[in-house]
Amino acid sequence: MDKVLVEVFIPASEKSYDVFLPQGILLHEIVYLLAGTMTELSQGYYSATPDTILCDRKTGTILNINQTVEEIGLMNGAKLMLI
């Protein structure tokens, strides 16, 4: 399975993390996994909720959670934001 290396920014902790995302997985599964991981890594600054979203950091466009990474067209070096 191919993977894409992206940067995920967490505004609450003002930190970015490099993450490999598998191309064939739906984004809602990735958001669920990222939310849990980022809650732990941010040492309490970020707290996941059912309304957690993943968006493009540059444009602010919310990514469709019903598509795969490949369908959305994420490429290596993409900058995302988890809020």
Helices and strands as residue ranges (DSSP letters): E 3-10, E 15-22, H 27-41, E 54-56, H 69-72, E 79-82
